[in-house]
Amino acid sequence: MNKGVFHYDICIVGGGLAGLSLAALLSESGLSIAVVEPTPLPLNPVRPAKDDYALRISAINLASMRLFEHLGIKPALLDSRASGYQKMQIWDANSDAFIQFDANDIDSDQLGYIIENNIIINSIFDIIKANGNIIFHTDSLLDIEHKPDGIEIKLEKGRLHTQLLVGADGQFSKVRALAKIPTELGTFNQTALVCRIQTEQTHQQTAYQCFHHSGPIAYLPLMDGSSSIVWSCDTDKAAQLSQLDDKAFARAIQDALQSTLGAVKILGPRAAFPLAQQHASAYIDSRIALIGDAAHRTHPLAGLGANLGLQDAAVLAETLLQAGQQHRPMHSMATLRKYERTRKHQNALILDTMAAFKAGFASRSPGLTSLRAMALNSVNHSPILKTGITRLATGISGDLPKICQPLNF
């Protein structure tokens, strides 16, 4: 054993939603776990001020909330201004296409929850920071070296040795790059503009999304009556919108939402994030697994990004725990391939569907405009079809990890 090298069963690089969820799911396994994250945890503010909402917000579906319930943090999230929404309205700005989803259609109180990423991360951190099996290293990954008995990890401040390395370090994953795993990268030539707004009319716990040729604008209801806007639009248009002052930008949002909730007022700062679709050619390598944005990115139009990463974490945790119960090496390629087989195909299907959906609404073809209007309106008037789609999107049905399944699944 090399002096000055800390030894772990699992090293997770990345302390975001997926990485911390994986650590928490494995926290009672008896495995020694390192979490490497350059940003000190907990994130600030630990408990945000009433009027100080973070710009990074996720739409969390019911399957992910069951994961959080399993971890024991659901009550903390509900107490920390998680905002449930009972309805979702989607329409096409260029036709009469309209569809509304309702929690009552699936016998649920909510369709999902809008929650700030910082609050989720801090809540998970709160429950695992005292676990002696999990050690946090506020550090950055520099290099990895395969050894006969594991992987040695070079950090800025030291070295670690692990049996299994998990890359949960986001779209620019250093783990993926060092493992030389290529990615398929598709550009949308779009940027997401994010801000918080107040509207003249109450949102009534309803999420709204309007599709334009240049991209969709989503309106996500927050607990205090305000809303978070995610406006995905062509990069040139996003640059023009970014130059507007708050009053003009508010008017542009109101126009994009077709005055659905009346006048708009900008609350707080704005941010812009470039959009792209990215999918790793493999989720695994020798003693390495990728989860979350390190493995895949998709368009935010369906709000699935965070949920896909959380399901990655759940499936990988279940796969590793099952291997331990069956006395099989958790770092073996046979074990890791089981995780990859489960998640890679499912994620590819969703990524391809989102790309096709985005392209379909971007088309200015009169024929395609009429076709999508007919399709959306047909679904809206078919209770069976609409309920089936709602159940899949919210995580009530589908190929879910056991941790995310409802009790009567």
C-alpha positions in Angstrom: 0.0 0.0 0.0 1.5 3.3 -1.1 2.0 5.9 1.6 0.0 9.0 1.3 -2.5 7.4 -1.0 -6.1 7.1 0.3 -7.8 3.8 -0.6 -11.5 3.5 -1.4 -13.9 0.9 -2.9 -15.6 3.6 -5.0 -14.5 7.1 -6.0 -17.2 9.4 -7.4 -15.9 12.4 -9.3 -18.6 15.0 -9.2 -20.8 16.3 -6.3 -23.9 17.2 -8.3 -27.3 15.7 -8.3 -26.3 12.3 -9.8 -23.0 11.9 -8.0 -24.4 12.7 -4.5 -27.5 10.6 -5.1 -25.3 7.6 -5.9 -23.2 8.2 -2.8 -26.3 8.4 -0.7 -27.8 5.2 -2.2 -24.6 3.3 -1.4 -24.1 4.9 2.0 -25.3 1.9 4.0 -23.5 -0.7 1.9 -20.4 -0.7 4.1 -18.3 0.3 1.0 -15.7 3.0 1.5 -16.6 5.9 -0.8 -14.8 9.1 -1.9 -16.6 12.0 -3.4 -14.3 14.4 -5.3 -15.8 17.8 -6.0 -13.9 21.1 -6.6 -16.7 23.2 -5.2 -16.9 23.1 -1.4 -20.1 21.5 -0.1 -22.7 22.5 1.1 -23.3 25.0 -1.6 -24.1 28.6 -0.6 -26.6 29.7 0.3 -27.3 26.6 2.5 -30.9 27.8 3.0 -31.6 30.5 0.5 -33.4 33.7 1.5 -37.1 33.9 0.8 -36.6 36.2 -2.3 -33.3 34.7 -3.4 -34.1 31.9 -5.8 -31.3 30.1 -7.7 -31.3 30.2 -11.5 -30.5 26.5 -11.7 -33.9 24.8 -11.3 -35.0 21.3 -12.2 -38.4 19.8 -13.0 -38.3 16.7 -10.8 -40.8 13.9 -11.8 -42.5 11.5 -9.5 -40.0 8.7 -10.0 -37.2 11.0 -8.9 -39.2 12.2 -5.9 -39.6 8.5 -4.9 -35.8 8.2 -5.0 -35.6 11.3 -2.7 -38.2 9.7 -0.5 -36.1 6.6 -0.3 -33.1 8.8 0.7 -35.2 10.5 3.4 -34.9 14.0 2.0 -38.4 14.5 0.6 -39.7 16.2 3.7 -36.7 18.6 3.7 -37.4 19.4 0.0 -41.0 20.1 0.6 -40.1 22.3 3.5 -37.6 24.2 1.4 -40.0 25.6 -1.2 -40.3 22.7 -3.6 -43.2 23.7 -5.8 -45.6 21.0 -6.9 -47.6 21.5 -10.1 -50.9 19.8 -10.9 -51.3 20.8 -14.5 -49.2 21.4 -17.6 -50.3 23.2 -20.7 -48.4 22.9 -24.0 -49.3 24.7 -27.2 -47.9 25.6 -30.6 -47.6 29.3 -31.3 -48.0 28.7 -35.0 -51.1 26.5 -35.0 -54.1 25.6 -32.9 -52.3 22.6 -31.4 -52.9 22.4 -27.6 -52.6 19.7 -25.0 -53.1 19.8 -21.2 -51.9 17.2 -18.7 -53.6 17.0 -15.3 -52.5 15.1 -12.2 -56.1 14.0 -11.7 -55.8 11.9 -14.8 -53.2 9.7 -13.1 -54.8 9.8 -9.6 -51.9 11.8 -8.3 -51.6 15.0 -6.2 -48.9 16.4 -8.5 -47.4 15.9 -11.9 -44.0 16.9 -10.5 -42.0 19.4 -8.6 -40.0 22.5 -9.4 -36.9 22.5 -7.1 -33.7 24.5 -7.0 -30.6 22.3 -7.7 -28.8 23.9 -4.7 -31.5 22.8 -2.3 -31.5 19.2 -3.6 -27.7 19.0 -3.4 -27.5 20.5 0.1 -30.3 18.2 1.3 -28.5 15.1 0.1 -25.2 16.4 1.5 -26.9 16.9 4.9 -27.9 13.3 5.2 -24.5 11.8 4.2 -21.9 14.2 5.6 -21.9 12.3 8.9 -21.5 8.9 7.3 -18.0 7.6 8.1 -18.0 5.5 4.9 -18.2 8.6 2.7 -15.3 11.1 2.6 -15.4 14.3 0.7 -12.4 15.7 -1.1 -12.6 19.3 -2.2 -10.3 18.9 -5.1 -9.9 18.6 -8.8 -9.1 15.5 -10.9 -5.9 15.7 -12.9 -5.2 12.2 -14.1 -5.9 8.5 -13.7 -3.6 5.5 -14.0 -4.8 1.9 -14.2 -3.0 -0.4 -11.8 -3.3 -4.2 -11.5 -5.4 -3.8 -8.4 -7.5 -0.7 -9.2 -7.2 2.8 -10.5 -4.9 5.5 -9.0 -6.3 9.0 -9.2 -4.2 12.0 -9.2 -5.8 15.1 -7.7 -4.4 18.6 -7.3 -3.8 18.0 -3.6 -3.1 14.3 -3.4 -3.8 10.8 -4.7 -6.5 8.2 -4.2 -6.8 4.6 -5.1 -10.1 3.0 -5.9 -11.6 -0.2 -7.2 -14.3 1.6 -9.2 -14.2 5.2 -10.6 -17.6 6.8 -11.4 -17.6 9.9 -13.6 -20.5 12.2 -12.5 -18.6 15.3 -13.4 -20.9 16.8 -16.0 -20.9 17.6 -19.7 -17.2 18.3 -19.8 -16.4 15.2 -17.9 -12.6 14.8 -17.1 -13.2 11.2 -16.2 -14.7 10.5 -19.7 -11.9 12.4 -21.4 -9.2 10.5 -19.4 -10.9 7.2 -20.2 -10.8 8.2 -23.9 -14.5 7.5 -24.3 -15.7 9.5 -27.4 -19.1 11.3 -27.5 -21.6 11.9 -30.3 -22.2 15.6 -30.2 -25.1 17.3 -31.9 -25.6 21.0 -31.8 -29.0 22.6 -31.6 -27.5 26.0 -32.3 -29.7 27.2 -29.4 -29.2 29.0 -26.1 -31.4 28.7 -23.0 -32.2 32.0 -21.3 -33.1 31.6 -17.7 -34.6 34.1 -15.3 -37.3 34.5 -12.6 -40.5 36.5 -13.3 -43.7 37.7 -11.7 -46.9 37.6 -13.8 -50.0 39.7 -13.6 -52.2 36.6 -13.2 -51.4 33.7 -10.8 -49.9 30.6 -12.3 -52.3 28.3 -10.3 -49.6 25.6 -9.9 -49.6 25.1 -13.7 -46.5 24.7 -15.9 -46.7 26.2 -19.3 -44.7 25.6 -22.5 -45.2 27.4 -25.8 -43.4 26.2 -29.0 -42.1 28.6 -31.5 -40.0 27.9 -34.7 -37.0 29.4 -32.9 -37.5 27.2 -29.8 -39.8 26.6 -26.8 -40.3 28.8 -23.8 -41.2 27.1 -20.6 -42.8 28.7 -17.5 -42.2 26.8 -14.3 -44.3 27.7 -11.2 -42.5 28.5 -8.0 -43.9 28.4 -4.5 -44.0 32.1 -3.8 -46.2 32.8 -6.8 -43.3 33.8 -9.1 -42.1 31.5 -11.9 -38.8 30.4 -13.5 -38.5 30.9 -17.3 -36.4 28.7 -19.5 -36.5 30.2 -23.0 -34.6 28.0 -25.5 -34.1 29.9 -28.7 -31.8 30.1 -31.7 -28.4 31.5 -30.6 -28.6 34.6 -32.7 -32.0 35.5 -31.2 -30.8 34.7 -27.7 -27.9 37.2 -28.2 -30.4 39.9 -29.3 -32.7 39.2 -26.3 -29.7 39.3 -23.9 -29.1 42.9 -25.0 -32.5 44.0 -23.9 -33.1 45.9 -20.7 -35.5 44.2 -18.1 -38.6 46.1 -19.3 -38.1 45.1 -23.0 -37.1 41.6 -22.0 -40.2 41.2 -19.9 -42.3 42.3 -22.9 -40.6 39.8 -25.1 -41.4 37.0 -22.6 -45.0 38.2 -22.5 -45.2 38.1 -26.3 -43.5 34.7 -26.4 -46.1 33.3 -23.9 -48.8 35.0 -25.9 -49.9 37.0 -22.8 -51.2 33.8 -21.2 -50.7 35.2 -17.7 -50.8 38.9 -18.5 -48.0 41.4 -18.0 -44.5 40.1 -16.9 -42.0 41.6 -14.5 -38.4 40.5 -14.3 -37.2 39.4 -10.8 -33.4 39.2 -10.3 -30.6 38.3 -12.6 -30.6 36.4 -15.9 -28.3 33.7 -17.2 -27.7 32.0 -20.6 -26.6 28.4 -21.2 -25.6 27.0 -24.6 -27.6 23.9 -25.6 -26.3 20.7 -27.2 -27.1 17.0 -27.4 -24.3 14.8 -26.3 -24.1 11.0 -25.8 -21.1 9.0 -24.8 -20.4 6.1 -27.1 -19.9 3.9 -24.0 -21.0 4.3 -20.4 -18.3 2.1 -19.0 -14.6 1.2 -19.3 -12.3 -0.9 -17.3 -13.3 -0.1 -13.6 -15.0 3.1 -14.8 -18.7 4.1 -15.1 -20.3 7.3 -16.3 -23.6 8.7 -15.0 -25.7 11.9 -15.5 -24.4 14.6 -17.9 -21.0 12.9 -18.1 -22.9 10.2 -20.1 -25.6 12.2 -21.9 -27.2 15.6 -22.4 -30.5 16.4 -24.1 -32.6 19.4 -24.9 -34.4 20.8 -21.9 -37.8 21.0 -23.7 -39.2 18.1 -21.6 -37.3 18.8 -18.4 -35.8 15.3 -18.3 -32.1 16.0 -17.9 -31.9 15.8 -14.1 -34.3 12.9 -13.9 -32.3 10.8 -16.4 -29.2 11.4 -14.3 -30.9 10.4 -11.1 -32.2 7.2 -12.8 -28.6 6.4 -13.9 -27.5 6.7 -10.2 -30.4 4.5 -9.1 -29.6 1.8 -11.6 -25.9 1.8 -11.0 -26.4 1.6 -7.2 -28.9 -1.3 -7.6 -26.4 -3.1 -9.9 -23.5 -2.6 -7.6 -25.5 -3.7 -4.5 -26.8 -6.8 -6.2 -23.2 -7.7 -7.3 -22.2 -7.4 -3.6 -25.1 -9.6 -2.5 -24.1 -12.2 -5.0 -20.4 -12.0 -4.1 -19.5 -10.8 -7.6 -16.8 -8.1 -8.1 -18.6 -4.8 -8.4 -15.9 -3.4 -10.7 -16.0 -6.3 -13.2 -17.0 -5.6 -16.8 -19.8 -8.1 -16.4 -21.3 -6.0 -13.6 -20.8 -2.7 -15.3 -22.2 -4.0 -18.6 -25.4 -4.8 -16.8 -25.7 -1.1 -15.9 -24.8 0.1 -19.4 -27.3 -2.2 -21.1 -30.1 -0.9 -18.9 -29.4 2.8 -19.2 -27.7 3.4 -22.6 -30.6 2.2 -24.8 -33.2 4.0 -22.7 -31.3 7.2 -22.7 -30.6 7.0 -26.5 -34.3 6.6 -27.2 -35.2 9.7 -25.1 -32.4 11.7 -26.7 -33.5 10.8 -30.2 -37.1 11.5 -29.3 -36.3 15.0 -27.9 -34.2 15.8 -30.9 -37.0 14.8 -33.3 -39.5 16.7 -31.3 -37.4 19.8 -31.3 -36.8 19.6 -35.1 -40.5 18.9 -35.7 -41.6 22.1 -34.0 -38.8 24.1 -35.6 -40.0 23.2 -39.1 -41.9 26.0 -41.0 -43.4 23.5 -43.4 -47.2 24.1 -43.6 -47.8 20.4 -44.0 -45.8 19.5 -40.9 -47.4 22.3 -39.0 -50.8 20.9 -39.7 -49.6 17.4 -38.9 -48.2 18.2 -35.5 -51.4 20.2 -34.7 -53.5 17.3 -35.6 -51.3 14.9 -33.5 -51.3 17.1 -30.4 -55.0 17.8 -30.6 -55.7 14.1 -31.1 -53.8 13.1 -28.0 -55.5 15.9 -26.0 -58.9 14.4 -26.9 -57.9 10.8 -26.3 -58.0 10.0 -22.5 -56.2 6.7 -23.0 -53.3 8.1 -25.0 -52.9 11.2 -22.8 -53.0 9.2 -19.6 -50.4 6.8 -20.9 -48.1 9.6 -21.9 -48.6 11.3 -18.5 -47.8 8.1 -16.7 -44.5 7.6 -18.6 -43.4 11.3 -18.4 -44.1 11.5 -14.6 -42.4 8.2 -13.8 -45.5 6.2 -12.7 -44.9 3.6 -15.4 -42.1 2.6 -17.7 -38.8 0.7 -17.2 -37.9 2.2 -13.9 -35.2 1.2 -11.3 -36.8 -0.4 -8.3 -35.9 2.5 -6.1 -38.0 4.8 -8.3 -41.0 2.5 -8.7 -44.4 3.3 -7.0 -45.5 0.8 -4.4 -48.2 -0.7 -6.6 -45.9 -1.0 -9.7 
